[in-house]
Amino acid sequence: AQPSRRPGLAMRILSLAVLRHSDALDEPVLLSMSSDLSQFGFFQRGSVKEMITFFNKTIVKRTPPGQRQTVQNQEYLVHVYMRSDGLAGTITADAEYPPRVAFSLLTKMLEDFEREHPAWKEETRNEALVFAGGDEAIVRYQDPANADQIMRIQKNLDETRDVLHKTIDAVLERGERLEDLVERSGELSAQSKLFYKQARRTNSCCVVS
């Protein structure tokens, strides 16, 4: 069956994630992730979450320290902020969600996360840290108008002008193919790999989620 979303749910955040990465790590560590997958069918949600995690790690691994970038894959955008200290945040959202709001939220989210988990650099397990701020944010900021206060407080909004906009293929290193990375991934179940292939064939909405 073709993956499908429920109609009338534009401008949605699918996930907020906090990761860490450094040259000492083969793959980024997913420290915490909050998601809202209610727009997908119940039996699709496990694969959707696995694909979100896969794309988050793939993109964070290829984002230089200190850089912000927005990566497009089909109709979804993954907004990434990789701090110079290796703490990274991602927001996976519909293309309609304002990037300026997303990056303001990312800056605040990473500050809040570090305040809650000051020893994050020592964590090597995936999703081992509970981040209440992420669970609250994914509910509150589904409506980007609720981020107005954050944007007024932050003084470095002009930095968002330096955000790079790329497709997922442009993020990959020379010679890398997304299909090969999916197939070789040890973190994706066979069901999720099949889910990805089906979505890819039908040019479906769920490829990035």
C-alpha angles and dihedrals in degrees: 000000000000114000111246141180126224112258126254098033104114122152098037135155109221098184147359115202138179119205139168128216139172140160088267092064126076091205133013117264115236100222098179139349134190119190141180108201097157091120091067129074115271095246093049097055097084092055092042091056092047091052092048089052092047094051093044091055094042093053098040090052088057098044114097118229113275094022132123120201141167115217122197124210113172108310096339131085126209110205111202132189115184111190120213090248093060099258110129136187130198134191118194110199146149115279089251093065108102111252091210090060092044094055093045088053092048093054092051093043093056092047091051092046093052090048089053095041110027092167094057093126090069096055117105101166124093117247092354096134124074112220111190091182091063093052090050094045096052089057099041099043099047080100104057090204087075089066094065092100092052091051092050092051096048114082099191100068091125087070088074087071086073093059113127118226116210142155118242090252091055090054093056119091120253110288095017119125122198092221090056092049090051092048093048096045113118092196097061119084120228087251092056092048090053089046090054094048092050092048091047092053093050094041085236130179094245101067094102096039 
